[in-house]
Every structure is written in structure tokens, then in C-alpha cells.
């Protein structure tokens, strides 16, 4: 049991360190997005001209920022949730068991996103961005499987945390 507890604690610590990196990446992408949107707004206001490549780049940065930020939201439990299930099962099923079931379903969804993202990457190898002709779409699509893996890892960390908080803990 001590080895399992030690593994769980190390896993959670590693995921929390990974999340620091994801937070930095998301923050840098957000700052870049703000600059690009500011330039776009300024060019429209001053010159009545729009740069299509800036708008396209901002869209791609948004996709990456969201996919790198979602694992952080999942880890902190800040995702929007519908609580009717927990209200319905109140007193009948442990809240911890219900959260675990929901998270296992989420993991199945992340696996679907991972598989779909890998197929998108394969498709994106053949296409380039309409305005950023140097950018292969596979680089944009790479955000989906990466984000899915990070969401999956964070969800596993959350499940381990649920079961850690009791006397008869799994970890």
C-alpha cells in the first residue's frame, strides 16, 4: 500500500509541475493573442484595412490556448458542471463514486478527441493555412491530441485526489 500511495503522490506532483508549464504556455499564447487582436483593431481603425493573416493567426492561437488551458481548468475543478446528478443521487451514492464515474466518462471522451485529433493531423499534413501559407494545418491540429492527453492526465490526478481524502484511501 505504501508503494501505491507513494506512486500516487509522485504522479500528482508531476502533473502539478506539468500544469505550471501549461499555465506558462497558455499565458504566453494569451499575451500574443492580445497583441495580434490589438494590431488588427488598430489597423482597421486607422487604415480601414484588415490583415487576414492576423485574424487567421489569432484563431489558431486561440485554439492552442484553449487546448493547453483546458487541462488546468479540469485540474482545479473549474469546469462548468450540471449538478442535477449529484442532487438526484444525494444520499444514495457517494459523491466520490459519482465524481469518479463522471471522470471515467470524461476520459473516454478524451480518448475520442485524441483519436480524432490524430486523424486530423494526418489530414492536415496535406493542407496549409489559407493566409499563412507557410503553416501546415497539422501544426494547428496537433493541439487536439496534446490537449486530450493533458486533460486525461489531469483527470486521473483528480480521481487519485478524490480517493486520497478518506481513511481507507486508494492513495
C-alpha positions as CSV (number, residue, x, y, z in Angstrom):
1,X,0.0,0.0,0.0
2,X,2.9,2.4,0.7
3,X,4.3,2.0,-2.8
4,X,0.9,2.8,-4.3
5,X,0.5,5.8,-2.1
6,X,4.0,6.9,-3.0
7,X,3.3,6.5,-6.7
8,X,0.0,8.4,-6.4
9,X,1.7,11.3,-4.6
10,X,4.5,11.4,-7.2
11,X,2.1,11.3,-10.1
12,X,0.0,14.1,-8.7
13,X,3.2,16.2,-8.0
14,X,4.4,15.5,-11.6
15,X,1.0,16.6,-13.1
16,X,1.0,19.7,-11.0
17,X,4.5,20.6,-12.3
18,X,3.4,19.9,-15.9
19,X,0.5,22.2,-15.2
20,X,2.9,25.0,-14.4
21,X,4.4,24.6,-17.9
22,X,0.9,24.6,-19.4
23,X,0.0,27.7,-17.5
24,X,3.1,29.5,-18.8
25,X,2.3,28.3,-22.4
26,X,-1.3,29.5,-22.1
27,X,-0.3,32.8,-20.7
28,X,2.2,33.5,-23.4
29,X,-0.3,32.5,-26.1
30,X,-2.9,34.8,-24.4
31,X,-0.4,37.7,-24.5
32,X,0.4,37.0,-28.1
33,X,-3.4,36.9,-28.9
34,X,-4.0,40.2,-27.2
35,X,-1.2,41.8,-29.2
36,X,-2.4,40.4,-32.5
37,X,-6.0,41.4,-31.9
38,X,-4.9,44.9,-30.9
39,X,-2.9,45.3,-34.1
40,X,-5.9,44.1,-36.1
41,X,-8.3,46.5,-34.4
42,X,-5.7,49.3,-34.8
43,X,-5.2,48.6,-38.5
44,X,-9.0,48.7,-39.1
45,X,-9.5,51.9,-37.1
46,X,-6.5,53.8,-38.5
47,X,-6.2,52.5,-42.1
48,X,-9.6,50.9,-42.6
49,X,-7.7,47.8,-43.6
50,X,-7.7,44.3,-42.2
51,X,-4.8,41.8,-42.3
52,X,-6.4,38.3,-42.9
53,X,-3.2,36.6,-41.8
54,X,-3.5,38.2,-38.3
55,X,-7.1,37.1,-37.9
56,X,-6.2,33.6,-39.0
57,X,-3.2,33.5,-36.7
58,X,-5.4,34.8,-33.8
59,X,-7.9,31.9,-34.4
60,X,-5.1,29.3,-34.4
61,X,-3.5,30.8,-31.3
62,X,-7.0,30.7,-29.6
63,X,-7.3,27.0,-30.4
64,X,-3.9,26.2,-28.9
65,X,-4.5,28.5,-25.9
66,X,-7.8,26.7,-25.2
67,X,-6.4,23.2,-25.6
68,X,-3.5,24.0,-23.3
69,X,-5.7,25.8,-20.8
70,X,-8.4,23.2,-20.5
71,X,-6.3,20.7,-18.5
72,X,-5.7,23.5,-15.9
73,X,-9.4,24.1,-15.6
74,X,-10.1,20.4,-15.3
75,X,-7.4,20.0,-12.6
76,X,-8.8,22.9,-10.5
77,X,-12.4,21.7,-10.9
78,X,-13.5,24.9,-12.5
79,X,-15.3,23.4,-15.5
80,X,-19.0,24.2,-15.8
81,X,-20.9,21.3,-14.4
82,X,-24.5,20.2,-14.2
83,X,-25.2,19.2,-10.7
84,X,-28.5,17.5,-11.1
85,X,-27.0,14.1,-11.0
86,X,-25.4,14.7,-7.6
87,X,-28.6,16.2,-6.3
88,X,-30.6,13.2,-7.7
89,X,-28.2,10.6,-6.1
90,X,-27.7,12.5,-2.8
91,X,-27.7,10.0,0.0
92,X,-27.9,7.0,-2.4
93,X,-24.4,7.1,-3.9
94,X,-21.2,8.5,-2.5
95,X,-20.2,11.9,-4.1
96,X,-16.7,10.5,-4.6
97,X,-18.1,7.5,-6.5
98,X,-20.3,9.7,-8.7
99,X,-17.4,12.1,-9.5
100,X,-15.2,9.1,-10.4
101,X,-17.8,7.7,-12.8
102,X,-18.2,11.1,-14.4
103,X,-14.4,11.4,-14.8
104,X,-14.1,8.0,-16.3
105,X,-16.7,9.0,-18.9
106,X,-14.7,12.2,-19.5
107,X,-11.6,10.0,-20.0
108,X,-13.5,8.1,-22.7
109,X,-14.4,11.4,-24.4
110,X,-10.7,12.5,-24.2
111,X,-9.7,9.2,-25.9
112,X,-12.2,10.0,-28.7
113,X,-10.7,13.5,-29.0
114,X,-7.2,12.0,-29.1
115,X,-8.1,9.6,-31.9
116,X,-9.9,12.3,-33.9
117,X,-7.0,14.7,-33.4
118,X,-4.5,12.1,-34.7
119,X,-6.7,11.7,-37.8
120,X,-6.8,15.5,-38.3
121,X,-3.1,15.7,-38.1
122,X,-2.8,13.1,-40.8
123,X,-5.2,15.1,-43.0
124,X,-3.5,18.4,-42.1
125,X,-0.2,17.2,-43.4
126,X,-1.6,17.7,-46.9
127,X,-3.1,21.2,-46.4
128,X,-1.8,24.6,-45.5
129,X,-3.4,27.6,-43.9
130,X,-5.2,29.8,-46.4
131,X,-3.5,33.0,-45.4
132,X,-0.4,31.7,-43.5
133,X,0.8,29.6,-46.4
134,X,4.0,28.5,-44.6
135,X,1.9,26.8,-41.8
136,X,0.8,23.3,-42.3
137,X,-2.6,22.6,-40.7
138,X,-1.2,19.6,-38.9
139,X,0.5,22.0,-36.5
140,X,-2.8,23.6,-35.6
141,X,-4.5,20.2,-35.3
142,X,-1.7,18.9,-33.1
143,X,-3.3,20.9,-30.2
144,X,-6.2,18.5,-30.1
145,X,-4.4,15.2,-29.3
146,X,-1.9,17.0,-27.0
147,X,-4.7,18.8,-25.1
148,X,-6.6,15.5,-24.8
149,X,-3.6,13.7,-23.3
150,X,-3.1,16.6,-20.8
151,X,-6.8,16.5,-19.9
152,X,-6.7,12.8,-19.4
153,X,-3.6,13.0,-17.2
154,X,-5.2,15.8,-15.1
155,X,-8.5,13.8,-14.8
156,X,-6.5,10.8,-13.5
157,X,-4.9,13.1,-11.0
158,X,-8.3,14.3,-9.9
159,X,-9.5,10.8,-9.4
160,X,-6.5,9.9,-7.3
161,X,-7.2,13.1,-5.2
162,X,-10.8,12.0,-4.6
163,X,-9.8,8.7,-3.2
164,X,-6.9,10.1,-1.2
165,X,-9.2,12.1,1.1
166,X,-10.5,9.2,3.2
167,X,-9.2,6.8,5.9
168,X,-9.4,3.9,3.5
169,X,-7.7,5.7,0.7
170,X,-6.5,4.1,-2.5
171,X,-3.6,6.5,-2.5
